[in-house]
């Protein structure tokens, strides 16, 4: 498992605001640090429960994830728009909104339908944990064998087409120059090997 990629994904995903972060801040704003503990505890418990459910789900349905991924993205976008609609559409007075405090169970339920958290666990399980665990178990059981070799393999090439008269963004130009440079360097190295 690539630990740098794993930690980068976890940190970036954790610090970007999602529905839970926004609602936790709103709850703390309304009821204070102590008053929001039940709801925040429910969010935390729901996150742990979601992790367990996602782990079981991902492990049992590992081959269905590429099919379900795009639907989760659209569901997440729709959910975020729904939350925005609720926040904008809430025209009640400050006094009315202070009367209702969110409960532990509402925090758990919110987290269980939080698409950002669902995608987080599905991505962590499918991209980092399961591939590592599956290969490790297969090697330990003898189904796979690690074979050492000392042969040199010819480089694998890919094709890149760029329309010369079309405007290219600076990023695409830089990428194409990098690819062309790496291909010319690898061709020179292969000439030296043969």
C-alpha positions in Angstrom: 0.0 0.0 0.0 1.3 3.5 -0.9 1.2 5.1 2.6 1.9 8.6 1.2 -1.1 8.5 -1.2 -3.3 7.0 1.6 -2.4 9.7 4.1 -2.7 12.5 1.6 -6.2 11.3 0.7 -7.3 10.9 4.3 -5.9 14.3 5.4 -7.3 16.3 2.4 -10.7 14.6 2.7 -10.8 15.2 6.5 -10.1 18.9 6.3 -12.5 19.8 3.5 -15.9 20.8 4.8 -18.8 18.4 4.2 -22.4 18.3 5.5 -21.3 17.0 8.9 -18.7 19.7 9.5 -21.2 22.4 8.5 -24.0 21.1 10.7 -21.6 20.5 13.6 -20.4 24.1 13.4 -24.0 25.3 13.1 -25.0 23.3 16.1 -22.1 24.6 18.2 -23.0 28.2 17.0 -26.5 27.7 18.3 -26.0 25.8 21.5 -22.4 26.3 22.4 -19.6 23.8 22.8 -21.2 21.8 25.6 -24.7 22.0 24.2 -23.6 20.4 20.9 -21.9 17.4 22.4 -24.9 15.0 22.0 -25.2 15.8 18.3 -21.4 15.8 17.7 -21.2 12.5 19.6 -23.9 11.1 17.3 -21.9 12.3 14.3 -18.8 10.5 15.6 -20.7 7.3 16.4 -22.3 7.4 13.0 -18.9 7.8 11.4 -17.6 4.7 13.1 -20.7 2.7 12.3 -20.5 3.9 8.7 -16.9 2.7 8.6 -17.9 -0.7 9.8 -20.9 -0.9 7.4 -18.8 0.3 4.5 -16.0 -2.1 5.2 -18.4 -5.1 5.2 -20.2 -3.7 2.1 -17.0 -3.0 0.2 -15.5 -6.4 1.1 -18.6 -8.3 -0.1 -19.3 -6.2 -3.2 -15.8 -5.3 -4.3 -16.5 -5.9 -8.0 -19.6 -3.6 -8.0 -17.8 -0.4 -6.8 -16.8 0.9 -10.3 -20.4 0.6 -11.3 -21.9 2.3 -8.2 -19.3 5.1 -7.9 -20.8 7.6 -10.4 -24.3 7.2 -8.8 -22.8 8.0 -5.4 -21.3 11.2 -6.8 -24.6 12.3 -8.3 -26.4 11.4 -5.0 -23.8 13.4 -3.1 -24.3 16.4 -5.3 -28.0 16.2 -4.9 -27.7 15.8 -1.1 -25.5 18.9 -0.9 -28.0 20.9 -3.0 -30.7 19.7 -0.7 -28.8 20.9 2.4 -28.3 24.3 0.8 -31.9 24.5 -0.1 -32.8 23.7 3.5 -30.4 26.3 4.9 -31.6 29.0 2.4 -35.2 28.2 2.8 -35.2 28.3 6.6 -37.0 31.6 7.3 -37.9 30.9 10.9 -36.8 33.3 13.6 -33.7 32.9 15.7 -35.9 32.1 18.7 -37.7 29.2 17.0 -34.5 27.6 15.8 -33.0 27.8 19.2 -35.9 25.8 20.7 -34.9 22.6 18.8 -31.7 20.9 19.7 -30.4 18.1 17.6 -30.1 14.7 19.3 -27.5 11.9 19.3 -29.7 9.8 17.1 -30.1 12.6 14.6 -26.3 12.9 14.4 -26.0 9.1 13.8 -28.7 9.2 11.1 -27.1 12.2 9.4 -23.8 10.5 9.3 -25.2 7.3 7.9 -26.7 9.2 4.9 -23.7 11.6 4.5 -22.5 10.8 1.0 -19.1 12.4 1.6 -18.4 10.0 4.4 -19.8 7.0 2.4 -17.5 7.9 -0.5 -14.6 8.4 1.9 -14.9 4.9 3.3 -15.6 3.3 -0.1 -12.6 4.9 -1.6 -10.3 4.1 1.3 -11.4 0.4 1.3 -11.4 -0.1 -2.5 -8.3 1.9 -3.4 -6.0 1.3 -0.4 -7.0 -1.4 2.0 -8.6 -4.2 0.0 -6.0 -4.4 -2.8 -3.2 -4.6 -0.2 -5.0 -7.1 2.0 -6.1 -9.3 -0.9 -2.7 -9.6 -2.4 -1.0 -10.1 1.0 -3.5 -12.9 1.8 -3.0 -14.6 -1.6 0.8 -14.6 -1.2 0.5 -16.0 2.4 -1.8 -18.8 1.2 0.4 -19.6 -1.7 -2.1 -18.6 -4.4 0.3 -15.9 -5.6 4.0 -16.1 -5.7 6.5 -13.2 -5.8 9.0 -13.9 -8.6 12.2 -12.0 -8.7 13.7 -11.3 -12.1 16.6 -9.5 -13.6 15.4 -9.0 -17.1 15.1 -5.7 -18.8 11.7 -4.9 -20.3 11.1 -2.7 -23.3 9.3 0.5 -22.4 5.6 0.6 -22.9 4.4 3.5 -25.1 1.2 5.2 -25.3 -0.2 7.7 -27.8 -1.0 11.3 -27.3 -2.7 13.4 -30.0 -2.8 17.2 -29.9 -4.5 19.3 -32.5 -1.9 21.9 -33.4 -4.3 24.8 -34.4 -6.5 24.4 -31.3 -5.8 26.6 -28.2 -4.3 24.6 -25.4 -4.3 25.7 -21.8 -0.9 26.2 -20.1 -1.5 23.0 -18.1 -2.1 20.9 -21.2 0.9 22.5 -22.9 3.2 21.7 -20.0 1.8 18.2 -19.8 2.4 17.6 -23.5 6.0 18.9 -23.3 6.7 16.7 -20.3 5.3 13.6 -22.1 7.3 14.4 -25.3 10.5 15.0 -23.2 10.0 11.7 -21.2 9.5 9.8 -24.4 12.6 11.2 -26.0 14.6 10.5 -22.9 13.3 6.9 -22.7 14.1 6.3 -26.4 17.7 7.5 -25.8 18.0 5.2 -22.8 16.7 2.2 -24.8 19.2 3.0 -27.6 22.0 2.8 -25.0 20.8 -0.5 -23.5 20.6 -2.2 -26.9 
